[in-house]
Amino acid sequence: MQSIYEKYQLKNVINASGRMTILGVSTPRPEVVDVVAYGLNHFFEIKDLVNKTGEYIAGLLKVENAVVVSSASAGIAQSVAAVIVKDDADLLLNLHSSDKVVPREIIVPKGHNVNYGAPVETMVSLGGGKVIEAGFANECSADQLAAKVTPNTAAILYIKSHHTVQKSMLTVTEASEVAKKYNLPLIVDAAAEEDLDTYYHMGADLVIYSGGKAIEGPTSGLVLGKKQPVEWVKRQSNGIGRAMKIGKEGILGLTQAIELYLTAEKETGQQMVEKMSPFIEKLNSLPSISARVVWDAAGRDIARTEISFDEKSIGKNTFEIMRLLKQGDTAIYFREYKANEGKVEADVRSVTVPQLETIYICIRKLVTGE
Ligand SMILES: *Cc1c(COP(=O)(O)O)cnc(C)c1O
């Protein structure tokens, strides 16, 4: 069969950037792919499928309730809509057009109001909510969060992510204490996080994950949490949820991926270090390059290779080097968050050992010309 790459003239990609939406996030295990194919080939009573896979996931994770949605972004929008609409039949159908007065304010620590590829605030608006920022760009305490609570508050939203400001931020537990004190639901966006029950146990009412990131499922999302709010999220399938419909294949595929995620052996940070070590050694033998192991800034068990370029002696800045590495026959993508400091990181979870060799050769060509 002619490959898809040839058919559509697509570029081969080496993904050393991690679980990135712009590159297709992750490649699920064969067991997950099989279940996706099974789902596509059969009919189901969808409500039943949603409820029973949700119960199954909740059982696996020992939480009250869960539902598979189409993405973490859809999870945020539908969770916001859920806590605004609740059981209201008219608001469900007229979320944005209704002038019924109900609490719609969603309090977010200012340093959490980020752009993860799309803005958090856009998802909140999509869910009929209005972001109220608490604290400052560089700090938010429990008191600063509580100070924004009014009768118009619908929920507190906490973004647990490497994208957010990390310093001087209240913890999920502290946010949960504020939520409890004012009898408000706490929504946690933990899209790329690896712990599927931690934030629930810290007191969140709804916790959102991206299906293709840590869980390595198909394109999908997971919302888990307390019984009632998750039921409200499910109701949104007759409201804004319809514009973000998940298919039967995604529901079944994510459920299978969660089960595997919990039982299958996971690559540890230490194993990543072992995989990268020969690569790092070779990079360090090149002029104008230095490489070393760095650990995930958000505290996850992920080790990466930090590569620093001596821009002066190479005669190119790091952005230019990154651009050239994407232009070859195979496009190579790194994590570029620190490119302005002359550094990038290679995330090797989705990179094979032969691909590491390819990366090394491409970098060598760029800096030595051979
Ligand atoms: C990736 C990400 C999302 C969005 O996840 P999707 O499943 O791609 O919609 C939301 N929030 C954070 C913090 C993320 O990292």
The ligand as a Tripos MOL2 file, in Angstrom:
@<TRIPOS>MOLECULE
LIG
   15    15     1     0     0
SMALL
NO_CHARGES

@<TRIPOS>ATOM
      1 C1         -3.2380   19.9950   26.4900 C.3       1 LIG1
      2 C2         -3.9320   20.8100   27.5010 C.ar      1 LIG1
      3 C3         -5.2940   21.0830   27.3890 C.ar      1 LIG1
      4 C4         -6.0950   20.6770   26.1860 C.3       1 LIG1
      5 O1         -6.1930   19.3110   25.9900 O.3       1 LIG1
      6 P1         -6.9260   18.8190   24.6680 P.3       1 LIG1
      7 O2         -7.2690   17.3850   24.9760 O.co2     1 LIG1
      8 O3         -5.9250   18.9390   23.5720 O.co2     1 LIG1
      9 O4         -8.1100   19.6680   24.4670 O.co2     1 LIG1
     10 C5         -5.9090   21.8100   28.3820 C.ar      1 LIG1
     11 N1         -5.2310   22.2480   29.4400 N.ar      1 LIG1
     12 C6         -3.9090   22.0090   29.5960 C.ar      1 LIG1
     13 C7         -3.2170   22.5260   30.8010 C.3       1 LIG1
     14 C8         -3.2160   21.2750   28.6220 C.ar      1 LIG1
     15 O5         -1.9140   21.0310   28.7830 O.3       1 LIG1
@<TRIPOS>BOND
     1     1     2 1
     2     2     3 ar
     3     2    14 ar
     4     3     4 1
     5     3    10 ar
     6     4     5 1
     7     5     6 1
     8     6     7 2
     9     6     8 1
    10     6     9 1
    11    10    11 ar
    12    11    12 ar
    13    12    13 1
    14    12    14 ar
    15    14    15 1
@<TRIPOS>SUBSTRUCTURE
     1 LIG1         1 GROUP 0 **** ****
